[in-house]
Amino acid sequence: QVMLSESGGGLVRPGDSLKLSCGISGRTVSTLTMAWFRQAPGKEREFVAGLKKSGGSSYAGDLAKGRFTVSRDNGKNMIYLRMNNLEPEDTATYLCAAGVGNLITSSLSFASNYEFWGQGTQVTVSS
């Protein structure tokens, strides 16, 4: 059983940066496809960025390109999401997800491909 635990969320001002962390237990991160999603109240879950199992290549969703970066630390068994130049529209609960499959790039953005989810960490961007 894989368990995920997010941290690092909070209240920030527009233009600020924030780094989210996701700790993984039960399996080593290099054997998992990992991703960050986000969900705002009343909205659908959105893909933010993902990390392929094989080689750890990272891929950013459209909403993340140019501002957000996903990375992993095999030694600490964690992944991170670095978010720069945050906007009020980025306000959401950010969720860490893990999948045991070896997903192709076009499949990373589908939440149904991930078997394990964390509880999420709230990010609020407001002046």
C-alpha positions as CSV (number, residue, x, y, z in Angstrom):
1,Q,0.0,0.0,0.0
2,V,1.3,3.4,-1.0
3,M,0.6,6.4,1.3
4,L,1.2,10.0,0.2
5,S,1.4,13.0,2.4
6,E,1.5,16.6,1.1
7,S,2.8,19.6,2.9
8,G,3.8,23.2,2.1
9,G,0.6,24.9,1.3
10,G,-0.5,28.2,2.8
11,L,-1.7,31.7,2.2
12,V,0.4,33.8,-0.1
13,R,0.1,37.0,-2.0
14,P,0.0,37.3,-5.8
15,G,3.4,37.0,-7.3
16,D,4.8,34.9,-4.4
17,S,6.4,31.5,-4.7
18,L,5.7,28.3,-2.9
19,K,7.2,24.8,-2.8
20,L,4.9,21.9,-2.1
21,S,6.2,18.5,-0.9
22,C,4.8,15.0,-1.1
23,G,6.3,12.3,1.0
24,I,5.8,8.7,-0.2
25,S,5.7,5.5,1.9
26,G,5.2,1.9,1.0
27,R,7.1,2.0,-2.2
28,T,10.1,3.8,-3.6
29,V,9.4,6.8,-5.8
30,S,11.4,5.5,-8.7
31,T,9.0,2.7,-9.1
32,L,6.0,5.0,-9.4
33,T,4.5,7.4,-11.9
34,M,3.9,10.6,-9.8
35,A,1.8,13.7,-10.4
36,W,0.4,16.8,-8.9
37,F,-3.3,17.7,-9.5
38,R,-5.3,20.5,-8.1
39,Q,-9.0,21.1,-7.4
40,A,-10.8,24.3,-6.6
41,P,-14.3,24.3,-5.1
42,G,-16.9,23.6,-7.7
43,K,-14.3,22.8,-10.4
44,E,-13.0,19.7,-11.9
45,R,-9.6,18.2,-10.9
46,E,-6.9,19.6,-13.1
47,F,-3.5,18.0,-14.0
48,V,-0.6,20.2,-12.9
49,A,2.5,18.2,-13.7
50,G,3.8,14.7,-13.7
51,L,6.9,12.6,-13.4
52,K,7.4,9.4,-15.4
53,K,8.5,6.3,-13.6
54,S,11.1,5.4,-16.1
55,G,13.9,7.9,-15.8
56,G,11.9,10.4,-13.9
57,S,11.2,12.7,-16.8
58,S,8.9,15.6,-15.9
59,Y,6.0,17.0,-17.8
60,A,4.1,20.2,-17.1
61,G,0.4,20.6,-17.9
62,D,-0.7,23.7,-19.7
63,L,-1.5,25.6,-16.6
64,A,1.9,24.9,-15.2
65,K,4.2,25.7,-18.1
66,G,6.6,28.5,-17.4
67,R,5.6,28.9,-13.7
68,F,5.6,25.5,-12.0
69,T,8.3,22.8,-11.8
70,V,7.9,19.3,-10.6
71,S,10.9,17.3,-9.3
72,R,11.7,14.2,-7.3
73,D,14.3,13.2,-4.7
74,N,14.9,9.5,-4.8
75,G,17.0,9.6,-1.6
76,K,14.2,11.2,0.4
77,N,11.5,9.4,-1.5
78,M,9.7,12.6,-2.1
79,I,8.4,14.8,-5.0
80,Y,8.1,18.5,-5.0
81,L,6.1,21.2,-6.9
82,R,7.8,24.6,-7.1
83,M,5.3,27.3,-8.0
84,N,6.4,30.8,-9.0
85,N,4.5,33.9,-9.7
86,L,1.3,32.6,-8.1
87,E,-2.0,34.1,-9.1
88,P,-5.4,34.1,-7.4
89,E,-6.6,31.6,-10.0
90,D,-4.1,29.1,-8.5
91,T,-6.1,28.9,-5.3
92,A,-7.0,25.2,-4.9
93,T,-6.2,22.1,-3.0
94,Y,-3.1,20.5,-4.4
95,L,-3.0,16.7,-4.5
96,C,-0.2,14.3,-4.9
97,A,-1.0,11.2,-6.9
98,A,0.9,7.9,-7.6
99,G,0.4,5.2,-10.1
100,V,2.1,1.8,-10.5
101,G,1.7,1.8,-14.3
102,N,4.4,3.0,-16.7
103,L,2.4,5.8,-18.3
104,I,3.1,7.4,-21.7
105,T,3.2,11.1,-21.8
106,S,-0.4,11.6,-23.1
107,S,-1.7,9.5,-20.2
108,L,-0.1,11.4,-17.4
109,S,-3.0,14.0,-17.2
110,F,-5.7,11.5,-16.5
111,A,-6.6,11.1,-12.8
112,S,-8.0,7.7,-13.4
113,N,-4.5,6.4,-14.1
114,Y,-3.4,7.0,-10.5
115,E,-4.3,4.4,-7.8
116,F,-3.1,6.4,-4.8
117,W,-3.8,9.9,-3.6
118,G,-2.9,12.1,-0.8
119,Q,-5.3,14.2,1.3
120,G,-4.1,17.4,-0.3
121,T,-2.6,20.7,0.8
122,Q,-4.5,24.0,0.5
123,V,-2.9,26.9,-1.4
124,T,-4.6,30.2,-1.2
125,V,-3.4,33.2,-3.3
126,S,-4.9,36.5,-2.1
127,S,-3.9,40.0,-1.6
